[in-house]
Amino acid sequence: MASPGDHPSRRPTMRDVARTAGVSAMTVSYVYSQPGRVSDEAAARVRAAAHELGYPGPHPAARSLRQGRVGTLGVVLGERLGYAFDDPQAARFLAGVADVCAAEGVGLTLVPITGAPSDVERVARAVVDGLVVWTTSDDDPVLDAVADTGLPAVVHAGPHHRGLPVVGIDDRAAAEAVGRVAFTGARRPVVLGFPLDRARDRQLLDGDAVGPVRFPVTRHRWEGLRDAWTGAGRPAAELRLAVCPVNDADQGEALTAELLAGADRPDAIAAMSDELALGALRAVADAGLAVPGAVAVTGWDDSDAAEPAGLTTVAQSLRAQGAACALVALGRPGDVPGRDAWRVVERTTTRRPG
């Protein structure tokens, strides 16, 4: 019988090692998976044979699958892959996930979603122990794909879908609270918002003409800001919603510049993120207008850039929420709360009552 050396293109197998070492294939398997069950003498023979034949050992992924654990947590990211590194809020959230992965000794796999039919298959084929879903739309088909895996899974900030747990803050309550600050003394306010649905259309809508909103985060923040405006007896139609296709400071700046150049210039801008708010502040400065005298501005997330800009904003810990999501997805929910803490941080970009 030819030896493995006679076939240099063939990778040596566990059976080849067993034959060379004069032991069973099961003994070779135990040397790599349960060494305590093998004598020192047999283990030495196996390792010597493996070295002689150039056998590297069982493939780590195959071994992990046999053990029922692959040692990796998956994050389903409903954005282009670069978003995870470019967006400060996404980076904070992923840092929280990574903190738990490091503590638990597991890897982290990003599963980007593009809106293509291949998204569902990409999620279904992900070799992971659990899944964290970055907030997405109510009608995103990847939610069914995540639920169908049967793996521990969690959705950050919604939507609620087929019993999947959700971790996040009460966006509607937080939005109403920051809205009351944003709209102090305002007559022509605008909400600078996230996309309404997966079409991500850029648009400007009157508050009484906003149709279905498929992204829960957009929906809840819009509802809370609208509540803050109408709760003071003012009509919803007077609160406009300017929709940005992506969460990006340049987008916020461009759309704000258009609004400021229009006939009905806003005197208050409540942005759904600090990124959009910082872009709005740049546009206001370029227009030569005073903040908050001519235009008040609020953001959301209390990012590192918020305090230097004097930005009034909603503070929340996306890093803590990322860590909580990771624990749930690893099957260790413990005392993880479904709703995280938040607070409004008032700085110099908003007016004082009176």
Number of C-alpha atoms within 10 A of each C-alpha: 4 6 12 16 13 9 10 9 8 9 14 19 17 21 15 18 27 20 15 17 20 13 16 14 18 11 20 27 19 14 21 16 13 11 14 11 11 16 11 12 8 16 21 14 18 27 19 15 19 22 13 12 18 15 16 13 18 15 8 10 13 12 16 13 14 10 10 10 15 19 19 19 27 24 27 25 20 22 16 12 14 9 16 19 12 11 14 18 24 17 17 20 22 25 17 20 27 20 16 21 20 11 8 12 10 17 16 18 15 16 21 20 19 13 16 7 11 12 19 18 11 16 24 16 10 20 17 21 21 26 29 27 24 22 21 24 21 17 14 18 13 24 22 16 17 24 18 12 15 9 15 22 27 30 26 24 23 21 23 15 15 10 9 17 20 23 22 25 21 18 23 20 18 22 27 22 18 25 27 18 23 35 26 17 18 17 13 16 25 29 27 26 29 27 23 25 20 17 9 13 14 16 14 19 16 14 19 14 12 14 9 9 17 18 22 21 27 20 19 19 25 29 17 22 29 27 21 22 23 15 13 9 9 14 13 16 15 17 23 22 26 24 22 23 19 17 19 19 20 17 19 29 22 16 21 26 21 11 17 18 11 10 7 10 17 22 21 28 30 30 31 25 24 30 25 30 29 24 21 30 27 18 22 22 12 11 12 10 14 13 18 17 13 15 24 28 32 36 29 26 22 21 22 11 13 22 15 8 13 16 26 28 33 24 18 20 19 25 20 20 27 26 21 27 33 30 24 23 25 25 13 13 15 9 9 15 14 16 14 16 14 17 14 21 20 19 15 16 23 25 23 12 8 5
